[in-house]
Amino acid sequence: MELEGDLFSLTNLRNMEIIDINTGAKLGFIKDLKINCEEHKIISIILPSQTFKISLFGKNEDIEIPWDNVKKIGVDVILVDGKNLVEE
């Protein structure tokens, strides 16, 4: 993964739009992160679902993108390989 800067705050990451490099589609903004606290690594980013499908208990289905699929973090966007997006 390429970085255009050295460090990013969580607030900065959450304000960057996520773009799929395969289709150019705008996937939205980061809703949450999965972090491995023992290894101090981000495991995946969580995005709100693009569909308006609501489950039995009123919870929206979210999209999880593994951190390995993040290809580049730019100034105001994050480019990801969204081939195999997983809805939680």
RAMO-V11542 format. One record per pair of residues at least 12 apart in sequence whose ideal C-beta (glycine too) atoms are under 6 Angstrom apart, sorted by the first residue. I is the first residue (numbers start at 0). J is the second residue. Records with the same first field share a line. If there is no record, write none. Layout:
I=J / J
This chain:
0=69 / 70
1=71
2=72
3=73 / 74
12=29
13=29
15=75 / 76 / 77
16=76
17=77 / 79
18=76 / 78
19=81
20=70 / 78 / 80
26=46
27=46 / 47
29=44
30=45 / 46 / 47
31=45
32=44
41=66
42=66
43=63 / 64 / 65 / 66
44=64
45=61 / 63
46=62
48=60 / 61 / 62
60=86
61=87
62=84 / 86
63=85 / 87
64=79
68=80
